[in-house]
């Protein structure tokens, strides 16, 4: 981690509003004057012209710091675009994007759908409940079938770790991992990073506490890698049964209680705990879990006074997070959703630049 | 064919015979299906008329391998691997005796099925085949099988194959009863509850891949329990596949206590580690899982010291359909019978072990443990002999492997050394021209 200083310098260069705290409410940017249809913007290419080092986005692992910074900078442009009446670009005109969701996810799928449509792609959604995937067709057969339809981008979510990388080996187009098992969820980590950068002006040097079901969480893994690469200090906070053995060797600090774990934290990132894991298998009960690990105002007070709260959603109110905190002044949860669309547009655009005939 | 049974002289070979601790230049003469003699200067002294004389020019000549653990699909899944195809693979890999496991359909748990396997092997296989029989009926871990009758029918040992017997009472009774027949009990030591949904070694790498881990304790706890039961019953016990130094410690204590306990590790666990899984390569999904490099090194050290008795292939053919899946959903197992010796030569070429150690663990020791006559070049031993070019370089091409399934962990691997001739019962069954 000797290159943290270098990371910092880059951030200082690229972060649009580095230095100084900003208003955390959702509209900090100066809005350009609205015109009904801004043809100039619609047809102009993005100002940021970086090239992603990858053909696919399978994880944060493998991305360079330049990749991450480039994607975040590009996403900033889309944040502006998305706040206008005219939200369309033509970058992906003629391109076909397939959202292939083996695991149901309304918010991630709709976020990718909107992102693709705003860039001008033809977007098709396929979900496990409606397709041959239920009839026993294997992942590989599905991949081969879809590949024959010449898509340009496939967005995949699957319940098994490594499944997206497996599929990527069988198709010719670019593949975006929208979550594979307990492995990675790179666009979530990117949108979290964008949200943090916009609100704190930087990532380097911040202390981020990731709390909850680390064992089963792809969000935690992607965030650990990304935040570590960008120079943040990452702490995971969970009961020991929800920590994967060996996690300390991923370059994080490990805390087993919230007071220790949140002490001095700039960002408190809560994870969802699935109900089937709360009935004695990993933790004894919902009430015991909430008592020790649920984020309420008291536990939040262990963090820095200006600490911000994040959650990838969907939330279990009263399990891992108290409604007062989730809806409170420290919460960035709604902004995360907004950043999600912008980051996914940035990812789609960056990958499309590497496609043939781009 | 008569010509097949001509006497054979392997001349000017580097003969390695662990049963006599011999490693030197010599000749080996075979006739009537047995080794006549193996010593220096037989050729010069004259050989029987009609002898096929093969000048080995310093190539390795050794007793054929006895592979103590191979899962063959016959009966029930011959499309994955038949006794015939497994024996072809074995011959190409220098294995002259396959010990097949009872995890078949039907399970090899009655004397008639043992008889079936032996007859099918006699009619279709080109190497020797001996089955292990199930330790409990249907591999259900509840009632013991007819150990006496099965042994009389030709079962060389008793095991529940890839399953562990979780009930300590059942294991105790089986060990006690088997002792009366001097039957060897072979056990896959992996606590299924602790293993649960784990699919690879527990630790940093599993955490990074987002896969659930199998702790080493799942193996060691079961082995520890078994050793206590062996102490209680004084039965003969063999741990089928161990992977870590914690298990070696348990084994060492059992040896010091004078118990009849032996152990094997698979060729995969002594030549590969978990990092070889890389980007979710399912051909390296094994049960028990590949461990860390220091665990592998501990196994190699135990091989040198003699604490670890046997290396086996753990040959387990799996279809494309059960392997081309996300890692957690893929079947465990890898083929290995054809590459076991050559993969083992990596350890020899690296200087980690010597040839005597490798061949003792893959040939002489398993034959001894199972009471089989092979694994030696002593006069009168079966003429199960291999000739190996120690240095020939090649790249493993799955399409050229003889197994019906191609799930080799050594896919595209560079190898040094190749089996050039395999002789079973005095007949050449495999030859590279």
Boltz contact constraints between the chains, C-beta under 6 A:
constraints:
  - contact:
      token1: [A, 140]
      token2: [B, 324]
      max_distance: 6.0
  - contact:
      token1: [A, 160]
      token2: [B, 326]
      max_distance: 6.0
  - contact:
      token1: [A, 160]
      token2: [B, 328]
      max_distance: 6.0
  - contact:
      token1: [A, 160]
      token2: [B, 329]
      max_distance: 6.0
  - contact:
      token1: [A, 161]
      token2: [B, 209]
      max_distance: 6.0
  - contact:
      token1: [A, 161]
      token2: [B, 210]
      max_distance: 6.0
  - contact:
      token1: [A, 161]
      token2: [B, 211]
      max_distance: 6.0
  - contact:
      token1: [A, 162]
      token2: [B, 280]
      max_distance: 6.0
  - contact:
      token1: [A, 162]
      token2: [B, 326]
      max_distance: 6.0
  - contact:
      token1: [A, 162]
      token2: [B, 327]
      max_distance: 6.0
  - contact:
      token1: [A, 163]
      token2: [B, 326]
      max_distance: 6.0
  - contact:
      token1: [A, 165]
      token2: [B, 279]
      max_distance: 6.0
  - contact:
      token1: [A, 166]
      token2: [B, 326]
      max_distance: 6.0
  - contact:
      token1: [A, 181]
      token2: [B, 210]
      max_distance: 6.0
  - contact:
      token1: [A, 182]
      token2: [B, 210]
      max_distance: 6.0
  - contact:
      token1: [A, 183]
      token2: [B, 210]
      max_distance: 6.0
  - contact:
      token1: [A, 221]
      token2: [B, 210]
      max_distance: 6.0
  - contact:
      token1: [A, 244]
      token2: [B, 207]
      max_distance: 6.0
  - contact:
      token1: [A, 245]
      token2: [B, 202]
      max_distance: 6.0
  - contact:
      token1: [A, 246]
      token2: [B, 203]
      max_distance: 6.0
  - contact:
      token1: [A, 246]
      token2: [B, 204]
      max_distance: 6.0
  - contact:
      token1: [A, 246]
      token2: [B, 207]
      max_distance: 6.0
  - contact:
      token1: [A, 247]
      token2: [B, 207]
      max_distance: 6.0
  - contact:
      token1: [A, 249]
      token2: [B, 204]
      max_distance: 6.0
